[in-house]
Amino acid sequence: MVSSESVSEVTFSVKEEEDAGVSIGNIQQHLIPLVSDGDTLTYKFLENNLYVTLDEITGFLYTTKHKLDREILCPPDHLGDCVLQLNAIVMPDKYFKMIKVNIDIEDINDNAPYFLENNISLSISENTPVGTTIGIDHLALDKDTGTNSMLTYLLENSDGFFSIVLEGESLSVIIEKPLDRESLDVHQMKLIATDGGHPSLSGTAALNVQVEDANDNCPVFTSAEPILVTIPENAAADSIVAQVHATDADLGSNADIIYSYSPRVSAASRELFSLDPSSGIITFSGVVETETPPEHKLSVFANSAPCPPALAVVIVYLNQDTNQQPVIDISYIASLDNDDVVLKENVPVNTAIALLDVIDPHNIKGSLNIEGDVPFILKPHHGKYLLLTSKPLDFELDKQYNVFIVARDANQKSVFHKRLIRIRVNDVNDNAPRFSQRSVEASIEENNGLDTPLIRLTAIDADSDQNGKVVYSLGPDAPPMFAINTSTGELTVSSVLDREQQDLYNFTVVAADQGTPSLETVTTVLIRVLDQNDNRPLFITNEFTFFIPENFPRLGEVAIINVTDADTGPNGKVMVSILNSTVPFVMDNARGTLRCSSDIDRETADIHEIWIMAIDSGNPALSTTAKVTIFVLDINDNPPKVLLPKNNFSCLPVPGSTAQGATVAEIYAIDMDAGMNSVISYKIIGKEAPGPSPFKIDSLTGNITLQEKLLTNHYGMHHLFIQVSDGGLPKPLQSTIWINLFVNETLSPCVLNTVPEGFFQEQPLEMQNLCGREFSEILCLPLTFIVGLAMMTASLIFFAAGIYMFRKATVSNLRNMNRPAHEDAEIPLKLNQNYDTRDWVDVQ
């Protein structure tokens, strides 16, 4: 049998929302089994339920498909733990026992916070000051408990204009930046409430702030502190309890004020106290029930569209004892203004404010105390009480204090009288204006208009009136083209800025209050001037001139094309293009160089004129053009060409009567090169004759003359092997020709079928020792040729420049002849030769 000492009540715990089949616990483990052999215990619930099953054999408890939902089983107003109570029995009869099963349902974070309203709307005037706090009375709810229901709030998409703050049970929106309806008339934000669960859940509501056009003044209650009223509960019906009064400095309909209760005021309080919407008078209905609470908090809104409502609080106490009670008598020491004590914030600690005494007709012995945490104390003083300051006052923290003086009986249990002393703290100039940042930055494009606004600086002074009125001025380091509005802090520029002259301005702005003495603070302003595409690319010259030799290597660098652009960024990024479509050159913009793109042959073209254009990447783009003239310098790549005689088989008859010194033949050769490379010299390098040759050749003209009188031994065919050389260095190029002269008595026709197969070298006697094997070939050049080489080299540059000037003048004259006087020269505009050598491979 089961011992009577066994447990008759067991408690298990399980998290809500568990799936079916999760083990909750085992009843059997909590019993002291004294079961006879062969007997088996069984378990059974006495009542049916949807949430828990009981294994009859093992005693295990399991969840079912019907999930345990704490928020359904235990309503939100349920206090304490959420427990599901079930009754189970142990069978058979000889072991019968009833067990009370308690299942503690543990909360999980399965409910997200939610707002009662998905859309929250506010209307705020555009001239509402920064720092204004606006209550929105829309707290989110969360069905969970504990930390799972502890909420924090976040405002999303506010763009810095608003923030949200939770103070106690009140949710408020704070204006962080000045509003401007003309810029944005509706601020659409998302109010997010996040719980403290892990992981956390959140709920949202749309918070829409309508920025209304300036209605410069809003309702203001004469007092921001609660109005305390005590009336007997048997006061006459319709008797006046209190009157709230708000003022609006506007005129006409803008000054109309409608009073209404906050939605937070309970229905019971509304029935007991009526509020006149026009006058703000609160009257007592006179109907007090047994369950009517003794204290009623009446939150009253003063409404004047489009302003946010102003709030006043009236607290009414219903006094059940109508007999005469002791009262607190107050004799003020500090100055009064409309029944308010007035103190400057800089008064010292222990400043006397008032002398208090209890007038007690019943001679009830008790004491006076200050209710709440305020910077004031009561000190006994000759049988009375002296009210003193206990801490320094700060107008910026608290502008007014409600000091409740409470008279209690000797047991400190019963309050028989309460008095309110309102203490107003007056401001002194103890706060300098404060900028939100130590430095601010703004940017403006160059070439701006006059008086262009840059930025609005805002400094906040926590003081009030003149002490908090901020005036802005520029520091002594500010350039003269900047100005600031002394009231609004708007910074403007009064002249046109040029980034190329100065791209950064750094100066200070001073914010000073109007207190005595004045306090001030300084912030640094950084103005960046942004670039506009207002500068064309510039070449270092409008006409470039370069010299290259013919046979210049392909892709070789001809010259660097220097181009600059005073702008920056894309506006200063320049691409150079070749406008001509048929020139053998390309631009390498990666290196800024002009390159050769094909073979260069001076004999084909000795001057190349190229038009190039530099264009930036601005929008719109700006460009400029320049002319490049490239002179091709000659190299000795063409041997002389003999024009006369036409071949080696020409033959000229020479009569025997030819006079000594007469010219018997002429050789005419040309060289396509220029300069020294085209200077031709002639030389007999071989001969075949019947006897000594009577002929000689002029090395400069190529004329062959008879150097001695012809004799009979001269008769016959004379073969002269002529070498025609140019003046190129380091090695000249040559051509050869056979000159065949037939000496005879008559001018009979000269017929030649063959020429000699070889020739012999004949050197002048005086040169033979100089032209040995040990001397270089150049030493064998004629002396006259060496002198000519030096002269031709010295005049090479003048020769090339002369050709260029002649061609330029000729082209210019031809153009002027073929176009009107007012028409400019045309530039070819085919942009088909732009290349970037970063795409070339193995360029040397």
NURO-44124 format. One record per residue (C-alpha): residue in three letters; x, y, z. Coordinates in steps of 0.2 Angstrom, whole numbers, padded with zeros to 4 digits, always signed. Last residue first. Layout:
alaXYZ;...
REM end
This chain:
gln+0298+0244-0380;val+0279+0239-0381;asp+0277+0221-0377;val+0258+0221-0377;trp+0247+0236-0381;asp+0231+0239-0370;arg+0240+0251-0358;thr+0246+0260-0374;asp+0230+0269-0375;tyr+0224+0273-0392;asn+0215+0288-0400;gln+0216+0289-0419;asn+0199+0289-0426;leu+0193+0306-0421;lys+0190+0314-0438;leu+0189+0333-0436;pro+0200+0341-0449;ile+0204+0359-0444;glu+0197+0373-0455;ala+0206+0390-0456;asp+0195+0404-0451;glu+0184+0414-0463;his+0183+0433-0462;ala+0194+0436-0477;pro+0184+0424-0488;arg+0192+0408-0494;asn+0203+0401-0508;met+0217+0414-0509;asn+0220+0414-0490;arg+0221+0395-0491;leu+0235+0396-0504;asn+0244+0410-0495;ser+0244+0400-0479;val+0250+0384-0488;thr+0264+0393-0496;ala+0270+0402-0480;lys+0270+0386-0470;arg+0279+0377-0484;phe+0293+0390-0484;met+0294+0391-0465;tyr+0296+0372-0465;ile+0309+0371-0478;gly+0319+0385-0470;ala+0319+0376-0454;ala+0325+0360-0461;phe+0340+0369-0470;phe+0344+0379-0455;ile+0345+0363-0445;leu+0357+0355-0457;ser+0369+0370-0460;ala+0382+0364-0448;thr+0382+0346-0455;met+0384+0352-0473;met+0399+0362-0469;ala+0408+0348-0460;leu+0404+0336-0474;gly+0411+0348-0487;val+0427+0349-0478;ile+0428+0330-0477;phe+0424+0329-0496;thr+0438+0341-0501;leu+0450+0330-0492;pro+0445+0315-0502;leu+0439+0300-0491;cys+0453+0287-0488;leu+0453+0291-0470;ile+0435+0285-0469;glu+0440+0267-0473;ser+0450+0265-0458;phe+0468+0263-0458;glu+0479+0247-0454;arg+0475+0239-0471;gly+0483+0253-0480;cys+0474+0268-0487;leu+0486+0281-0480;asn+0502+0275-0489;gln+0492+0274-0506;met+0485+0291-0504;glu+0500+0301-0512;leu+0501+0289-0527;pro+0483+0291-0532;gln+0474+0275-0530;glu+0469+0263-0545;gln+0458+0248-0541;phe+0457+0235-0555;phe+0441+0230-0564;gly+0432+0214-0568;glu+0421+0206-0580;pro+0424+0219-0593;val+0409+0225-0602;thr+0400+0217-0617;asn+0391+0221-0633;leu+0396+0238-0637;val+0394+0247-0654;cys+0401+0265-0656;pro+0395+0273-0672;ser+0409+0281-0682;leu+0414+0298-0676;thr+0431+0297-0684;glu+0449+0295-0680;asn+0444+0283-0665;val+0443+0283-0646;phe+0428+0273-0640;leu+0423+0278-0623;asn+0412+0266-0612;ile+0407+0272-0595;trp+0402+0258-0583;ile+0391+0263-0569;thr+0392+0260-0550;ser+0381+0265-0535;gln+0387+0269-0517;leu+0381+0272-0500;pro+0391+0281-0487;lys+0396+0274-0470;pro+0396+0283-0454;leu+0389+0294-0461;gly+0381+0299-0478;gly+0390+0309-0491;asp+0384+0300-0506;ser+0395+0289-0518;val+0395+0286-0537;gln+0408+0274-0542;ile+0413+0274-0560;phe+0421+0259-0570;leu+0429+0267-0585;his+0430+0255-0601;his+0441+0263-0615;met+0439+0255-0632;gly+0452+0259-0645;tyr+0464+0272-0649;his+0475+0278-0635;asn+0491+0271-0643;thr+0488+0283-0657;leu+0489+0298-0646;leu+0476+0309-0639;lys+0482+0325-0630;glu+0480+0324-0611;gln+0467+0326-0598;leu+0452+0322-0608;thr+0437+0326-0597;ile+0423+0316-0589;asn+0410+0326-0580;gly+0404+0319-0563;thr+0401+0336-0556;leu+0409+0335-0539;ser+0422+0321-0542;asp+0427+0328-0559;ile+0432+0313-0569;lys+0449+0309-0578;phe+0453+0302-0596;pro+0469+0299-0604;ser+0469+0280-0599;pro+0486+0272-0601;gly+0485+0259-0614;pro+0472+0249-0624;ala+0460+0252-0610;glu+0451+0244-0595;lys+0447+0255-0580;gly+0442+0254-0562;ile+0438+0265-0547;ile+0435+0281-0556;lys+0427+0292-0543;tyr+0411+0303-0542;ser+0404+0312-0527;ile+0386+0315-0522;val+0379+0326-0508;ser+0362+0318-0504;asn+0366+0311-0487;met+0375+0327-0483;gly+0358+0336-0483;ala+0343+0326-0490;asp+0340+0308-0496;met+0333+0305-0513;asp+0351+0304-0521;ile+0353+0309-0540;ala+0365+0305-0553;tyr+0371+0313-0570;ile+0387+0307-0578;glu+0393+0317-0592;ala+0405+0312-0606;val+0419+0319-0617;thr+0422+0335-0609;ala+0437+0344-0617;gly+0453+0347-0607;gln+0464+0342-0622;ala+0456+0344-0638;thr+0447+0330-0647;ser+0455+0326-0663;gly+0456+0308-0660;pro+0437+0308-0660;val+0429+0301-0645;pro+0414+0290-0648;leu+0402+0287-0633;cys+0395+0270-0628;ser+0381+0265-0617;phe+0381+0247-0611;asn+0382+0250-0592;asn+0365+0257-0592;lys+0355+0273-0593;pro+0370+0285-0594;leu+0363+0296-0586;leu+0351+0293-0572;val+0362+0286-0560;lys+0354+0283-0543;pro+0363+0287-0527;pro+0360+0275-0512;asn+0345+0279-0502;asp+0344+0275-0483;asn+0355+0289-0477;ile+0344+0296-0463;asp+0334+0311-0465;leu+0324+0321-0452;val+0306+0320-0452;phe+0298+0337-0445;ile+0283+0335-0434;thr+0271+0350-0432;val+0258+0348-0418;lys+0244+0360-0418;ala+0233+0363-0403;thr+0215+0362-0398;thr+0204+0365-0383;ser+0190+0356-0374;leu+0176+0358-0361;ala+0163+0344-0357;pro+0146+0348-0351;asn+0146+0339-0340;gly+0165+0337-0335;ser+0176+0323-0342;asp+0189+0335-0350;ile+0194+0337-0368;ala+0211+0340-0376;met+0211+0341-0395;ile+0225+0337-0407;trp+0228+0344-0424;ile+0243+0336-0433;glu+0255+0342-0447;his+0267+0330-0453;ile+0283+0336-0463;asp+0295+0326-0473;ala+0282+0315-0482;thr+0287+0301-0494;glu+0306+0304-0494;arg+0305+0306-0476;asp+0298+0289-0473;ile+0290+0285-0456;asp+0283+0267-0454;ser+0267+0266-0443;ser+0260+0271-0426;cys+0272+0283-0420;arg+0268+0289-0402;leu+0263+0305-0394;thr+0264+0304-0375;gly+0253+0308-0360;arg+0258+0292-0352;ala+0241+0283-0351;asn+0234+0295-0364;asp+0245+0287-0377;met+0240+0297-0393;val+0242+0290-0410;phe+0253+0294-0425;pro+0254+0289-0444;val+0242+0303-0449;thr+0227+0299-0459;ser+0212+0304-0448;asn+0217+0320-0441;leu+0209+0325-0425;ile+0221+0316-0413;ser+0213+0315-0396;val+0219+0320-0378;met+0209+0315-0363;val+0208+0326-0348;lys+0202+0322-0330;gly+0200+0339-0322;asn+0181+0340-0322;pro+0180+0322-0317;gly+0189+0326-0301;thr+0197+0343-0300;asp+0198+0359-0311;ala+0213+0368-0316;asp+0216+0357-0331;thr+0233+0354-0338;val+0241+0348-0354;asn+0259+0343-0358;ile+0261+0332-0374;ile+0277+0322-0371;ala+0286+0318-0387;val+0289+0305-0401;glu+0287+0289-0390;gly+0290+0274-0401;leu+0275+0264-0405;arg+0283+0259-0422;pro+0302+0263-0422;phe+0307+0279-0432;asn+0312+0275-0450;glu+0314+0293-0453;pro+0322+0303-0439;ile+0311+0313-0428;phe+0309+0332-0425;phe+0296+0341-0414;thr+0286+0357-0415;phe+0271+0360-0404;glu+0259+0375-0408;asn+0246+0381-0395;thr+0258+0380-0381;ile+0258+0373-0363;phe+0241+0365-0368;leu+0227+0370-0358;pro+0211+0360-0353;arg+0196+0372-0351;asn+0191+0379-0334;asp+0173+0381-0328;asn+0169+0363-0324;gln+0162+0366-0307;asp+0172+0361-0291;leu+0165+0361-0273;val+0171+0375-0261;arg+0172+0367-0244;ile+0167+0378-0229;leu+0173+0373-0212;val+0165+0382-0197;thr+0173+0382-0180;thr+0162+0385-0165;val+0164+0398-0151;thr+0155+0401-0135;glu+0148+0417-0126;leu+0143+0424-0110;ser+0137+0442-0107;pro+0139+0450-0091;thr+0125+0454-0089;gly+0114+0443-0100;gln+0112+0445-0119;asp+0119+0429-0124;ala+0134+0426-0136;ala+0136+0414-0150;val+0153+0417-0160;val+0157+0409-0177;thr+0175+0404-0181;phe+0184+0402-0197;asn+0190+0389-0210;tyr+0188+0392-0228;leu+0193+0378-0241;asp+0195+0378-0260;gln+0204+0394-0263;gln+0209+0402-0280;glu+0204+0387-0291;arg+0188+0385-0280;asp+0182+0402-0285;leu+0169+0409-0274;val+0156+0423-0280;ser+0152+0436-0266;ser+0140+0438-0252;val+0141+0421-0244;thr+0128+0416-0231;leu+0127+0409-0213;glu+0110+0408-0205;gly+0112+0411-0186;thr+0094+0416-0184;ser+0096+0432-0174;thr+0113+0439-0179;asn+0111+0433-0197;ile+0129+0429-0203;ala+0140+0435-0216;phe+0154+0428-0227;met+0164+0438-0241;pro+0174+0447-0228;pro+0184+0431-0223;ala+0181+0426-0205;asp+0196+0426-0193;pro+0189+0440-0182;gly+0174+0428-0177;leu+0158+0430-0185;ser+0142+0435-0175;tyr+0127+0426-0168;val+0115+0433-0154;val+0107+0421-0142;lys+0093+0426-0130;gly+0095+0414-0115;asn+0100+0428-0102;gln+0088+0440-0111;asp+0073+0429-0106;ser+0079+0412-0100;asp+0095+0402-0097;ala+0098+0385-0105;asp+0106+0394-0120;ile+0105+0384-0136;ala+0116+0387-0151;thr+0110+0384-0169;leu+0120+0387-0185;arg+0111+0388-0201;ile+0121+0383-0216;leu+0126+0390-0233;pro+0114+0403-0239;thr+0118+0411-0255;asp+0120+0430-0254;leu+0126+0432-0271;gly+0125+0417-0283;asn+0138+0403-0283;asn+0152+0402-0296;glu+0160+0388-0285;glu+0148+0375-0278;ile+0145+0375-0259;ser+0149+0364-0245;ala+0146+0365-0226;glu+0155+0358-0211;val+0152+0361-0192;ser+0164+0362-0178;arg+0163+0360-0159;gln+0145+0353-0161;ser+0128+0355-0153;phe+0133+0373-0150;arg+0131+0380-0132;pro+0126+0397-0126;ala+0134+0401-0109;asn+0125+0396-0094;asp+0125+0406-0077;asn+0115+0421-0082;val+0102+0421-0068;asp+0085+0413-0069;asn+0071+0415-0056;val+0066+0399-0047;arg+0047+0399-0042;ile+0042+0391-0025;arg+0024+0386-0023;ile+0020+0382-0005;leu+0006+0369-0004;arg-0002+0365+0013;lys-0008+0349+0020;his-0018+0345+0036;phe-0024+0331+0047;val-0012+0318+0040;ser-0014+0302+0050;lys+0000+0290+0054;gln+0014+0299+0061;asn+0009+0293+0078;ala+0009+0311+0085;asp-0003+0317+0072;arg+0003+0323+0055;ala+0004+0340+0047;val+0010+0339+0029;ile+0019+0353+0020;phe+0019+0350+0001;val+0032+0360-0008;asn+0028+0362-0026;tyr+0044+0367-0035;gln+0047+0378-0050;lys+0060+0381-0063;asp+0068+0365-0061;leu+0084+0359-0070;glu+0088+0375-0079;phe+0083+0386-0065;asp+0096+0377-0054;leu+0094+0378-0035;pro+0109+0373-0023;lys+0103+0361-0009;ser+0094+0363+0008;thr+0084+0379+0005;leu+0075+0383+0022;leu+0058+0382+0029;leu+0058+0387+0048;tyr+0046+0378+0059;lys+0038+0384+0075;gly+0041+0381+0094;his+0056+0393+0094;his+0063+0387+0077;pro+0062+0368+0072;lys+0070+0366+0055;leu+0060+0361+0039;ile+0070+0357+0024;phe+0071+0361+0005;pro+0079+0354-0011;val+0063+0343-0014;asp+0060+0325-0013;gly+0043+0322-0008;glu+0032+0328+0007;ile+0039+0340+0019;asn+0035+0336+0037;leu+0026+0345+0051;ser+0024+0337+0068;gly+0010+0331+0080;lys+0001+0335+0095;ile-0018+0338+0093;asn-0023+0353+0103;his-0040+0352+0096;pro-0040+0370+0090;asp-0023+0367+0082;ile-0015+0382+0073;val+0001+0374+0067;asp+0016+0386+0063;leu+0027+0389+0048;leu+0040+0402+0046;ala+0045+0405+0027;ile+0059+0405+0015;ala+0076+0406+0024;thr+0091+0403+0014;asn+0100+0388+0021;val+0110+0385+0004;pro+0115+0401-0005;val+0104+0409-0018;asn+0110+0407-0035;glu+0094+0401-0043;lys+0085+0417-0038;leu+0070+0414-0027;val+0052+0419-0029;val+0039+0412-0017;asp+0022+0411-0027;asp+0006+0420-0020;asn+0005+0431-0035;asp+0024+0436-0033;leu+0031+0434-0016;ser+0047+0439-0008;ala+0056+0427+0005;ile+0051+0428+0023;tyr+0033+0421+0022;ser+0023+0418+0037;ile+0013+0402+0035;asp-0001+0395+0046;ile-0004+0376+0045;val-0022+0371+0050;pro-0030+0360+0063;gln-0047+0353+0058;gln-0064+0360+0060;asn-0077+0346+0058;thr-0082+0341+0040;asp-0073+0324+0041;gln-0075+0315+0024;asn-0064+0326+0014;leu-0064+0322-0004;tyr-0047+0327-0012;val-0046+0335-0029;ile-0030+0335-0039;val-0031+0347-0054;val-0018+0344-0068;ala-0015+0356-0082;leu-0009+0351-0100;ala-0007+0361-0115;pro-0013+0353-0131;pro-0002+0353-0147;cys-0005+0369-0157;pro-0016+0368-0173;ala-0028+0371-0166;ser-0031+0378-0149;asn-0034+0365-0135;ala-0031+0367-0117;phe-0031+0349-0110;val-0036+0345-0092;ser-0029+0330-0082;leu-0040+0327-0067;lys-0033+0317-0053;his-0046+0311-0041;glu-0043+0307-0022;pro-0056+0300-0010;pro-0061+0285-0020;thr-0079+0283-0023;glu-0084+0265-0017;thr-0097+0272-0005;glu-0105+0283-0018;val-0103+0302-0019;val-0116+0311-0030;gly-0113+0330-0027;ser-0110+0333-0046;phe-0095+0345-0042;thr-0090+0358-0054;ile-0074+0361-0064;ile-0073+0378-0073;gly-0062+0379-0089;ser-0073+0393-0096;ser-0077+0386-0113;pro-0076+0367-0111;asp-0085+0367-0094;leu-0078+0352-0085;ser-0089+0341-0074;phe-0083+0332-0059;leu-0091+0316-0052;glu-0096+0308-0068;arg-0079+0312-0076;ser-0070+0305-0061;ala-0079+0289-0062;ala-0076+0288-0081;ser-0057+0289-0077;val-0046+0303-0084;arg-0033+0295-0095;pro-0042+0301-0111;ser-0037+0319-0106;tyr-0051+0330-0101;ser-0056+0344-0112;tyr-0054+0363-0112;ile-0057+0373-0129;ile-0047+0388-0131;asp-0050+0402-0144;ala-0035+0413-0147;asn-0032+0408-0166;ser-0051+0412-0168;gly-0047+0431-0165;leu-0031+0436-0158;asp-0015+0427-0152;ala-0007+0428-0135;asp-0016+0413-0130;thr-0021+0411-0111;ala-0025+0396-0100;his-0036+0395-0085;val-0041+0380-0075;gln-0056+0384-0063;ala-0058+0374-0047;val-0072+0365-0037;ile-0087+0375-0041;ser-0103+0369-0033;asp-0115+0360-0045;ala-0121+0349-0031;ala-0118+0355-0013;ala-0103+0348-0004;asn-0105+0332+0006;glu-0089+0325+0001;pro-0080+0340+0009;ile-0068+0349-0004;thr-0049+0349-0005;val-0041+0356-0020;leu-0023+0355-0026;ile-0019+0363-0043;pro-0004+0353-0051;glu+0010+0364-0057;ala+0012+0372-0074;ser+0003+0388-0068;thr-0005+0401-0079;phe-0009+0388-0092;val-0002+0392-0109;pro-0011+0390-0125;cys-0001+0392-0141;asn+0006+0407-0150;asp+0014+0410-0167;asn+0001+0401-0178;ala+0015+0396-0190;asp+0010+0383-0203;glu+0006+0366-0196;val+0019+0352-0196;gln+0009+0335-0197;val+0018+0322-0187;asn+0014+0304-0192;leu+0019+0290-0180;ala+0015+0273-0188;ala+0014+0260-0175;thr+0026+0246-0172;gly+0029+0230-0161;ser+0044+0222-0156;leu+0051+0205-0150;ser+0067+0201-0141;pro+0076+0185-0142;his+0078+0184-0128;gly+0064+0195-0120;gly+0066+0213-0114;asp+0052+0220-0125;thr+0054+0232-0140;ala+0042+0246-0144;ile+0045+0254-0161;leu+0037+0270-0167;lys+0039+0272-0186;met+0040+0289-0193;gln+0031+0299-0207;his+0035+0318-0204;val+0023+0328-0214;asp+0025+0346-0219;leu+0043+0345-0226;ser+0053+0360-0233;glu+0039+0373-0232;arg+0033+0366-0215;asp+0050+0370-0207;leu+0054+0362-0190;pro+0069+0366-0180;lys+0079+0351-0174;glu+0077+0340-0158;ile+0058+0341-0155;ile+0055+0328-0141;val+0040+0316-0142;ser+0034+0309-0125;leu+0028+0293-0117;ser+0022+0294-0099;glu+0022+0280-0087;gly+0038+0284-0079;glu+0047+0295-0091;leu+0049+0286-0108;val+0058+0297-0121;ile+0056+0298-0140;ser+0066+0308-0152;phe+0062+0320-0166;phe+0070+0330-0180;gly+0085+0319-0182;asp+0080+0311-0198;ser+0065+0304-0189;asn+0065+0288-0199;glu+0064+0277-0183;leu+0059+0281-0166;leu+0064+0269-0153;tyr+0055+0263-0137;thr+0059+0251-0123;leu+0047+0239-0115;met+0048+0227-0100;ser+0035+0213-0105;asn+0047+0199-0107;thr+0057+0205-0092;gly+0042+0200-0081;thr+0026+0195-0090;asp+0019+0193-0107;lys+0004+0201-0114;asp+0013+0217-0120;leu+0005+0234-0122;ala+0012+0249-0130;leu+0010+0267-0123;his+0000+0280-0133;asp-0002+0295-0122;ile+0007+0306-0134;gly+0015+0319-0123;ile+0025+0333-0132;thr+0041+0339-0126;thr+0049+0355-0133;gly+0068+0354-0135;val+0068+0364-0151;pro+0055+0377-0151;thr+0038+0375-0159;asn+0039+0387-0174;glu+0032+0374-0187;ser+0017+0370-0177;ile+0014+0352-0172;ser+0000+0341-0176;leu+0001+0323-0170;ser-0006+0307-0177;ile-0003+0289-0171;asn-0008+0275-0183;asn-0008+0257-0177;glu-0019+0261-0162;leu-0019+0250-0147;phe-0001+0248-0149;tyr+0007+0231-0148;pro+0022+0222-0140;ala+0026+0205-0146;asn+0019+0190-0138;asp+0029+0173-0137;asn+0042+0178-0125;ile+0040+0163-0114;asp+0030+0163-0098;glu+0031+0148-0086;ile+0016+0138-0084;asp+0016+0131-0066;ile+0008+0114-0066;asn+0000+0110-0049;val-0006+0092-0047;lys-0017+0088-0032;ile-0015+0069-0028;met-0029+0058-0022;lys-0024+0041-0016;phe-0030+0023-0018;tyr-0018+0010-0015;lys-0030-0003-0009;asp-0042+0004-0022;pro-0031+0001-0037;met-0027+0015-0041;val-0019+0032-0039;ile-0030+0047-0042;ala-0026+0064-0051;asn-0033+0081-0048;leu-0028+0096-0059;gln-0023+0114-0056;leu-0015+0124-0070;val-0004+0138-0062;cys+0000+0155-0069;asp+0011+0164-0055;gly+0005+0180-0047;leu-0008+0192-0051;his-0021+0189-0066;asp-0026+0205-0074;pro-0018+0199-0090;pro-0029+0184-0090;cys-0021+0167-0085;leu-0026+0152-0096;ile-0026+0163-0112;glu-0010+0173-0109;arg-0001+0157-0102;asp-0005+0147-0118;leu-0002+0129-0115;lys-0004+0121-0132;his-0018+0110-0137;lys-0008+0096-0146;thr-0005+0088-0129;thr+0008+0090-0116;tyr+0014+0075-0106;leu+0013+0069-0088;phe+0022+0053-0083;gly+0013+0041-0071;thr+0021+0026-0079;ile+0005+0015-0081;glu-0009+0027-0083;asp+0001+0040-0093;leu-0007+0056-0089;thr-0011+0069-0103;val-0011+0088-0101;tyr-0019+0102-0111;leu-0036+0098-0116;asn-0043+0093-0099;asn-0055+0080-0092;glu-0057+0078-0073;leu-0052+0065-0061;phe-0036+0062-0069;lys-0029+0044-0069;tyr-0015+0034-0063;thr-0011+0015-0061;leu-0001+0006-0049;thr+0003-0012-0052;asp+0002-0027-0040;gly+0012-0043-0043;asp+0023-0041-0028;ser+0016-0029-0015;val+0018-0010-0018;leu+0025+0001-0005;pro+0030+0015-0016;ile+0034+0032-0008;leu+0027+0044-0021;his+0035+0059-0029;gln+0043+0049-0043;gln+0026+0041-0047;ile+0019+0058-0052;asn+0032+0060-0066;gly+0035+0077-0074;ile+0031+0088-0089;ser+0037+0078-0103;val+0034+0085-0121;gly+0023+0075-0131;ala+0014+0089-0140;asp+0024+0105-0143;glu+0027+0117-0130;glu+0018+0134-0130;glu+0021+0138-0112;lys+0036+0132-0102;val+0033+0119-0090;ser+0033+0118-0071;phe+0028+0104-0059;thr+0021+0104-0042;val+0015+0089-0032;glu+0002+0088-0018;ser-0003+0072-0008;val+0015+0067-0005;ser+0018+0051+0004;glu+0017+0049+0023;ser+0000+0040+0022;ser+0011+0026+0014;val+0005+0018-0002;met+0000+0000+0000;
REM end
